[in-house]
Structures are given as C-alpha cells and as structure tokens.
C-alpha cells in the first residue's frame, strides 16, 4: 500500500512539473507570436508605402 502512495506522489509531482513546463512554453509561444505579428504589421505597412510610392504619378 505504501508503494502505491509513493507512486501516486511521484506521478502527481510529475504531472505538476509537466503542467508547469507547458504553461511556460505557452507563455514563450505567446511572446514569439506577438513578435511575429509586429513584424508582419511592419511588412504590411512597408508594402503599402512601397505600393503608394511606385504608383505615384511622375
């Protein structure tokens, strides 16, 4: 019976550790996503400005 208690504690700790690691990974992914969105917005703005510049009457 004691063995089951120890196994249960280990699996609970392992589960908590895995859950904590997953949360950290999610936070890092959210930060990376924000950076990608910022870069895409910059490219979009640049593309719009370039289009306007190239289509100006000369």
Backbone atoms as SQL, in Angstrom:
CREATE TABLE atoms (id INTEGER PRIMARY KEY, chain TEXT, resi INTEGER, resn TEXT, atom TEXT, x REAL, y REAL, z REAL);
INSERT INTO atoms VALUES
  (1, 'A', 1, 'UNK', 'N', 0.830, -1.193, 0.000),
  (2, 'A', 1, 'UNK', 'CA', 0.000, 0.000, 0.000),
  (3, 'A', 1, 'UNK', 'C', 0.872, 1.253, 0.000),
  (4, 'A', 2, 'UNK', 'N', 1.966, 1.220, 0.734),
  (5, 'A', 2, 'UNK', 'CA', 2.872, 2.363, 0.786),
  (6, 'A', 2, 'UNK', 'C', 3.470, 2.643, -0.601),
  (7, 'A', 3, 'UNK', 'N', 3.726, 1.601, -1.358),
  (8, 'A', 3, 'UNK', 'CA', 4.279, 1.749, -2.695),
  (9, 'A', 3, 'UNK', 'C', 3.319, 2.534, -3.588),
  (10, 'A', 4, 'UNK', 'N', 2.050, 2.258, -3.480),
  (11, 'A', 4, 'UNK', 'CA', 1.057, 2.984, -4.282),
  (12, 'A', 4, 'UNK', 'C', 1.045, 4.461, -3.917),
  (13, 'A', 5, 'UNK', 'N', 1.186, 4.761, -2.635),
  (14, 'A', 5, 'UNK', 'CA', 1.204, 6.162, -2.183),
  (15, 'A', 5, 'UNK', 'C', 2.408, 6.882, -2.775),
  (16, 'A', 6, 'UNK', 'N', 3.567, 6.252, -2.757),
  (17, 'A', 6, 'UNK', 'CA', 4.782, 6.852, -3.303),
  (18, 'A', 6, 'UNK', 'C', 4.638, 7.029, -4.811),
  (19, 'A', 7, 'UNK', 'N', 4.113, 6.022, -5.494),
  (20, 'A', 7, 'UNK', 'CA', 3.903, 6.124, -6.937),
  (21, 'A', 7, 'UNK', 'C', 2.926, 7.249, -7.250),
  (22, 'A', 8, 'UNK', 'N', 1.899, 7.365, -6.458),
  (23, 'A', 8, 'UNK', 'CA', 0.915, 8.434, -6.651),
  (24, 'A', 8, 'UNK', 'C', 1.537, 9.796, -6.459),
  (25, 'A', 9, 'UNK', 'N', 2.389, 9.935, -5.421),
  (26, 'A', 9, 'UNK', 'CA', 3.062, 11.205, -5.175),
  (27, 'A', 9, 'UNK', 'C', 3.997, 11.559, -6.330),
  (28, 'A', 10, 'UNK', 'N', 4.719, 10.552, -6.829),
  (29, 'A', 10, 'UNK', 'CA', 5.634, 10.795, -7.939),
  (30, 'A', 10, 'UNK', 'C', 4.879, 11.197, -9.193),
  (31, 'A', 11, 'UNK', 'N', 3.774, 10.506, -9.461),
  (32, 'A', 11, 'UNK', 'CA', 3.015, 10.847, -10.659),
  (33, 'A', 11, 'UNK', 'C', 2.372, 12.228, -10.516),
  (34, 'A', 12, 'UNK', 'N', 1.943, 12.593, -9.298),
  (35, 'A', 12, 'UNK', 'CA', 1.380, 13.921, -9.061),
  (36, 'A', 12, 'UNK', 'C', 2.445, 14.991, -9.280),
  (37, 'A', 13, 'UNK', 'N', 3.653, 14.746, -8.762),
  (38, 'A', 13, 'UNK', 'CA', 4.745, 15.695, -8.941),
  (39, 'A', 13, 'UNK', 'C', 5.110, 15.808, -10.417),
  (40, 'A', 14, 'UNK', 'N', 5.161, 14.683, -11.075),
  (41, 'A', 14, 'UNK', 'CA', 5.489, 14.669, -12.494),
  (42, 'A', 14, 'UNK', 'C', 4.427, 15.428, -13.285),
  (43, 'A', 15, 'UNK', 'N', 3.176, 15.196, -12.942),
  (44, 'A', 15, 'UNK', 'CA', 2.077, 15.897, -13.616),
  (45, 'A', 15, 'UNK', 'C', 2.178, 17.396, -13.388),
  (46, 'A', 16, 'UNK', 'N', 2.434, 17.811, -12.155),
  (47, 'A', 16, 'UNK', 'CA', 2.552, 19.232, -11.829),
  (48, 'A', 16, 'UNK', 'C', 3.739, 19.854, -12.558),
  (49, 'A', 17, 'UNK', 'N', 4.849, 19.118, -12.634),
  (50, 'A', 17, 'UNK', 'CA', 6.026, 19.616, -13.327),
  (51, 'A', 17, 'UNK', 'C', 5.746, 19.747, -14.823),
  (52, 'A', 18, 'UNK', 'N', 5.108, 18.745, -15.399),
  (53, 'A', 18, 'UNK', 'CA', 4.750, 18.800, -16.823),
  (54, 'A', 18, 'UNK', 'C', 3.806, 19.964, -17.101),
  (55, 'A', 19, 'UNK', 'N', 2.842, 20.143, -16.226),
  (56, 'A', 19, 'UNK', 'CA', 1.886, 21.234, -16.390),
  (57, 'A', 19, 'UNK', 'C', 2.590, 22.587, -16.305),
  (58, 'A', 20, 'UNK', 'N', 3.507, 22.719, -15.371),
  (59, 'A', 20, 'UNK', 'CA', 4.267, 23.951, -15.219),
  (60, 'A', 20, 'UNK', 'C', 5.112, 24.225, -16.466),
  (61, 'A', 21, 'UNK', 'N', 5.760, 23.197, -16.992),
  (62, 'A', 21, 'UNK', 'CA', 6.569, 23.355, -18.199),
  (63, 'A', 21, 'UNK', 'C', 5.705, 23.742, -19.395),
  (64, 'A', 22, 'UNK', 'N', 4.534, 23.149, -19.503),
  (65, 'A', 22, 'UNK', 'CA', 3.624, 23.502, -20.596),
  (66, 'A', 22, 'UNK', 'C', 3.168, 24.952, -20.501),
  (67, 'A', 23, 'UNK', 'N', 2.898, 25.414, -19.295),
  (68, 'A', 23, 'UNK', 'CA', 2.499, 26.811, -19.111),
  (69, 'A', 23, 'UNK', 'C', 3.619, 27.751, -19.537),
  (70, 'A', 24, 'UNK', 'N', 4.856, 27.407, -19.155),
  (71, 'A', 24, 'UNK', 'CA', 5.999, 28.229, -19.542),
  (72, 'A', 24, 'UNK', 'C', 6.160, 28.256, -21.058),
  (73, 'A', 25, 'UNK', 'N', 5.987, 27.115, -21.696),
  (74, 'A', 25, 'UNK', 'CA', 6.107, 27.050, -23.156),
  (75, 'A', 25, 'UNK', 'C', 5.024, 27.883, -23.828),
  (76, 'A', 26, 'UNK', 'N', 3.819, 27.849, -23.270),
  (77, 'A', 26, 'UNK', 'CA', 2.717, 28.640, -23.828),
  (78, 'A', 26, 'UNK', 'C', 3.030, 30.127, -23.734),
  (79, 'A', 27, 'UNK', 'N', 3.576, 30.545, -22.596),
  (80, 'A', 27, 'UNK', 'CA', 3.924, 31.957, -22.427),
  (81, 'A', 27, 'UNK', 'C', 4.992, 32.359, -23.443),
  (82, 'A', 28, 'UNK', 'N', 6.016, 31.507, -23.621),
  (83, 'A', 28, 'UNK', 'CA', 7.062, 31.814, -24.604),
  (84, 'A', 28, 'UNK', 'C', 6.483, 31.882, -26.017),
  (85, 'A', 29, 'UNK', 'N', 5.569, 30.977, -26.340),
  (86, 'A', 29, 'UNK', 'CA', 4.934, 30.995, -27.655),
  (87, 'A', 29, 'UNK', 'C', 4.106, 32.261, -27.861),
  (88, 'A', 30, 'UNK', 'N', 3.428, 32.700, -26.806),
  (89, 'A', 30, 'UNK', 'CA', 2.641, 33.928, -26.912),
  (90, 'A', 30, 'UNK', 'C', 3.550, 35.119, -27.187),
  (91, 'A', 31, 'UNK', 'N', 4.717, 35.152, -26.545),
  (92, 'A', 31, 'UNK', 'CA', 5.675, 36.238, -26.767),
  (93, 'A', 31, 'UNK', 'C', 6.190, 36.188, -28.203),
  (94, 'A', 32, 'UNK', 'N', 6.526, 34.994, -28.667),
  (95, 'A', 32, 'UNK', 'CA', 7.001, 34.844, -30.044),
  (96, 'A', 32, 'UNK', 'C', 5.915, 35.237, -31.041),
  (97, 'A', 33, 'UNK', 'N', 4.688, 34.872, -30.760),
  (98, 'A', 33, 'UNK', 'CA', 3.578, 35.231, -31.636),
  (99, 'A', 33, 'UNK', 'C', 3.423, 36.745, -31.714),
  (100, 'A', 34, 'UNK', 'N', 3.545, 37.417, -30.582),
  (101, 'A', 34, 'UNK', 'CA', 3.449, 38.881, -30.567),
  (102, 'A', 34, 'UNK', 'C', 4.553, 39.496, -31.417),
  (103, 'A', 35, 'UNK', 'N', 5.760, 38.928, -31.347),
  (104, 'A', 35, 'UNK', 'CA', 6.869, 39.438, -32.156),
  (105, 'A', 35, 'UNK', 'C', 6.608, 39.215, -33.643),
  (106, 'A', 36, 'UNK', 'N', 6.074, 38.063, -33.994),
  (107, 'A', 36, 'UNK', 'CA', 5.767, 37.770, -35.401),
  (108, 'A', 36, 'UNK', 'C', 4.690, 38.713, -35.909),
  (109, 'A', 37, 'UNK', 'N', 3.675, 38.946, -35.110),
  (110, 'A', 37, 'UNK', 'CA', 2.596, 39.855, -35.507),
  (111, 'A', 37, 'UNK', 'C', 3.152, 41.256, -35.742),
  (112, 'A', 38, 'UNK', 'N', 4.049, 41.686, -34.859),
  (113, 'A', 38, 'UNK', 'CA', 4.649, 43.008, -35.019),
  (114, 'A', 38, 'UNK', 'C', 5.436, 43.078, -36.329),
  (115, 'A', 39, 'UNK', 'N', 6.184, 42.030, -36.654),
  (116, 'A', 39, 'UNK', 'CA', 6.963, 42.010, -37.896),
  (117, 'A', 39, 'UNK', 'C', 6.045, 41.992, -39.118),
  (118, 'A', 40, 'UNK', 'N', 4.978, 41.224, -39.068),
  (119, 'A', 40, 'UNK', 'CA', 4.034, 41.173, -40.188),
  (120, 'A', 40, 'UNK', 'C', 3.364, 42.529, -40.374),
  (121, 'A', 41, 'UNK', 'N', 3.008, 43.187, -39.290),
  (122, 'A', 41, 'UNK', 'CA', 2.427, 44.533, -39.394),
  (123, 'A', 41, 'UNK', 'C', 3.413, 45.498, -40.035),
  (124, 'A', 42, 'UNK', 'N', 4.681, 45.390, -39.667),
  (125, 'A', 42, 'UNK', 'CA', 5.707, 46.241, -40.263),
  (126, 'A', 42, 'UNK', 'C', 5.852, 45.980, -41.748),
  (127, 'A', 43, 'UNK', 'N', 5.855, 44.713, -42.126),
  (128, 'A', 43, 'UNK', 'CA', 5.945, 44.369, -43.553),
  (129, 'A', 43, 'UNK', 'C', 4.722, 44.863, -44.320),
  (130, 'A', 44, 'UNK', 'N', 3.578, 44.748, -43.705),
  (131, 'A', 44, 'UNK', 'CA', 2.349, 45.214, -44.342),
  (132, 'A', 44, 'UNK', 'C', 2.406, 46.724, -44.577),
  (133, 'A', 45, 'UNK', 'N', 2.871, 47.440, -43.566),
  (134, 'A', 45, 'UNK', 'CA', 2.989, 48.888, -43.689),
  (135, 'A', 45, 'UNK', 'C', 4.004, 49.244, -44.769),
  (136, 'A', 46, 'UNK', 'N', 5.128, 48.580, -44.769),
  (137, 'A', 46, 'UNK', 'CA', 6.159, 48.832, -45.786),
  (138, 'A', 46, 'UNK', 'C', 5.614, 48.558, -47.186),
  (139, 'A', 47, 'UNK', 'N', 4.914, 47.454, -47.336),
  (140, 'A', 47, 'UNK', 'CA', 4.352, 47.096, -48.641),
  (141, 'A', 47, 'UNK', 'C', 3.364, 48.152, -49.116),
  (142, 'A', 48, 'UNK', 'N', 2.527, 48.628, -48.216),
  (143, 'A', 48, 'UNK', 'CA', 1.557, 49.669, -48.563),
  (144, 'A', 48, 'UNK', 'C', 2.271, 50.946, -49.002),
  (145, 'A', 49, 'UNK', 'N', 3.289, 51.350, -48.249),
  (146, 'A', 49, 'UNK', 'CA', 4.040, 52.556, -48.587),
  (147, 'A', 49, 'UNK', 'C', 4.763, 52.401, -49.921),
  (148, 'A', 50, 'UNK', 'N', 5.342, 51.244, -50.152),
  (149, 'A', 50, 'UNK', 'CA', 6.037, 50.985, -51.406),
  (150, 'A', 50, 'UNK', 'C', 5.064, 51.025, -52.581),
  (151, 'A', 51, 'UNK', 'N', 3.913, 50.425, -52.408),
  (152, 'A', 51, 'UNK', 'CA', 2.892, 50.441, -53.453),
  (153, 'A', 51, 'UNK', 'C', 2.490, 51.876, -53.788),
  (154, 'A', 52, 'UNK', 'N', 2.228, 52.666, -52.734),
  (155, 'A', 52, 'UNK', 'CA', 1.848, 54.062, -52.954),
  (156, 'A', 52, 'UNK', 'C', 2.964, 54.831, -53.665),
  (157, 'A', 53, 'UNK', 'N', 4.197, 54.609, -53.261),
  (158, 'A', 53, 'UNK', 'CA', 5.332, 55.292, -53.878),
  (159, 'A', 53, 'UNK', 'C', 5.455, 54.914, -55.347),
  (160, 'A', 54, 'UNK', 'N', 5.341, 53.651, -55.649),
  (161, 'A', 54, 'UNK', 'CA', 5.519, 53.183, -57.032),
  (162, 'A', 54, 'UNK', 'C', 4.363, 53.600, -57.940),
  (163, 'A', 55, 'UNK', 'N', 3.208, 53.879, -57.377),
  (164, 'A', 55, 'UNK', 'CA', 2.036, 54.253, -58.172),
  (165, 'A', 55, 'UNK', 'C', 1.808, 55.764, -58.223),
  (166, 'A', 56, 'UNK', 'N', 2.729, 56.539, -57.656),
  (167, 'A', 56, 'UNK', 'CA', 2.587, 57.999, -57.750),
  (168, 'A', 56, 'UNK', 'C', 2.823, 58.448, -59.179),
  (169, 'A', 57, 'UNK', 'N', 2.044, 59.412, -59.617),
  (170, 'A', 57, 'UNK', 'CA', 2.296, 59.947, -60.971),
  (171, 'A', 57, 'UNK', 'C', 3.645, 60.671, -61.001),
  (172, 'A', 58, 'UNK', 'N', 4.335, 60.513, -62.098),
  (173, 'A', 58, 'UNK', 'CA', 5.664, 61.138, -62.211),
  (174, 'A', 58, 'UNK', 'C', 5.608, 62.354, -63.064);
